[in-house]
């Protein structure tokens, strides 16, 4: 475990999460798209929890800042009866989600700074926003000063803004991903948020 990762877990703050994001992005196997997460989600969707469990027993460092990577690792560990590991992954999932939420507020002036494009799916699920189906207006890239902002519009007229400046090369290849039955478990109402943060309710 790197010092940056350890320090963030011991004393989580927005600066520590930004440092972790930078360290993760410097990994040789860093994938800005988030393919690893989508593979884990697909395996859980088809009930192949063993595959997900073995692929995440030693989480690749390039994915430690991804909330969903820990979420699906926890789902698999729980299904495999490894409850201690599931509890650890639950803690890591919530730590990374809180870090991601601390990067902004989803507005054009304070967009969320994601690590992988798959993080967009995590926050859309967290806020229970379903991406719109209009081919013209469901998603658009806009410039805000020297930043590139990915704007996702929901069916209910809600929008979230994501800073993808550092992911600009991957953004043109981004594709919408079908949501699995597990995505609804990422909603804030299911996680149990109050003014002090997450409660003890299990997400999986």
N, C-alpha and C positions, 0 to 999 in steps of 0.2 A: 504494500500500500504506500503510495507516494505521500510525502509530507503535506502537500497541498490538499489532497483528498482527506487525510487524517485530520488536518486542522479544520477543514470545513465541517466535518462530521462532529468534531468536538465543540466547535463554537461557530455554528452556521450564521453567515451574514452575506449580504449581497456582494461585497468585495471578494470574499472567499469563494463564492460560487462563480464569479467572473474569472477568477484565477483558475478554478477547476475546469471551466469551459475552455480556456486557452490551452491548458495542458492536454486536455482530451483531443482538441483539434490538431495538436502537433503530433499525435500518434501516427505511425506509418500506415496503420490499417483504419484510420478514421474514415467513416462513410457519412458524408453530409446528408445523403438521402434518408438514411434510417432503415436500410434493408434488413439488418439483423433483427430489429424490433418487429418488422412486419412478418418475418419468418417465424419468430417466436409466437406471434399472435395467431398466425395461420395454423401452427402446430397445436396450440391450445384449442383453437376452434374445431379442429378435427378430432380432438380428444387424445392427441399424442403428447401427453404430459411427460412421459419418460424422455422423449427427445429434447423437449424444452429444458427439463431438469438437468440433463447431462451437458447441454450446451451452455448452461449458466452456472454450473457448480463452481467454476472459476470464471467469474465475469470478466470478459475482455476489457482492459482498461479504457479502450476507445468508446465504451458504452456506459461507463459508471455514472455519467451525468444525465443519463436518460431515465426519466421516471418510468416510462413504459417497460423498459428492459427489466427493471427491478420488479415492476408489477407482475409481469408474466412469469418471471423467475419465481416469485412468491406463490402465484397460482399453481404452478407446477409442483413446487416443493410441498405445498399443502395437500395437493392431490396424491402425492407420493407418500404422504404420512410423515414427512420430515418437518414437523411443526416448529422446531427451533429455528431451522433455516428459513421457514416461511415468515416467522416473526422478524428475523433480521432483515429479510428482503422488504417486509412491510415498512420497517423503520427507514431503510434506504430509499424506498419509493417516495415516502412522504418527505424525507429530507430534500430529495432532488426536486420534487414538485414545488415545495416551498421556495427553494432557490430559484426555480424558473419563474414563479409568480412574483418574486421580488425584483426581477429585472425590469419591470414596467407595470403598466396598468391596462395595456391593450389598446390604448388610444393612439392616434397618429403622432401626437407629441411625445408619448412615452410607450412605444411599442415593446412587446416582449422580445428579448434577445434570445433566440433559440440556439441550441447547440446543433441539433439535427432537424431536418424538415419534418421528421416524424413527431417532433415536439408539438408541432401545430395541432396534430390530431389529438394529443393528450390534453391540450388546453381547450380545444373545441369540445371535447367530451366533458372536461371538468365544468365548463360553463353551460353544458347541455345545449350547445349550438349545433344545429345540423346545417352543413354547408348547402347553400342554394344550388339549384339545378340549372339555372339560366346559363347558357354557354357564354354569354357576353359579360354578365355581371357577378358571377359567383366568386371570382377571384381576379385580382388585378395587382400589378406591380406599379408603385408610384415612387417618385423621388421626393425626399424631404431633406433639403440641404445636400450633404454628401452621403446620405444614407439611402439604401434601397429598402422599401417597405412592401411586404406582401400583405395585401388586404383580403381577408376572407369574409364574405357576406353570408349570413345565415338566412334561412327561410323566413325567420320571424323578424327580419329587418335589423338584427343585431350584427355587429361587425367586430372583428378582432384584427389588430395590426401587429405584424411581426417584423422585427429588424432582421433582414436576411442579407445584409451588405456583405458579410464574410462568406455567404453561401451562394453568391450570385451565379457562379459557374454551374452549380447543381440545380438552381431554381428552374432553368429552362427545361429541365428534364422531369420536373416534378409531375407526379400523377396522383389523381385522387385514389384513395384506397378504400375498399369496402370495409365497413365497420363490423367487427365480430360481436358476438353476444356479450363479450366481456367489457366492451367499451362503456356501457351504461354504469358499470361499477366505479368508473372514474369520476362520476358526477359529484360535485361538492356536497349535494344533499345526501349522497350515499356514504361519503367519507366522514361526514359529521363535523362541520366547521362551526366554531364559535369565535368570539372575539379574541380568545387566547390561542386560536389555531386549531389543529386537529384534535378530536377527542380520541378515545380508545377504541372506537368502533372498527371492526375488522373490515377491510375492503375485500378480502378473500378468505 
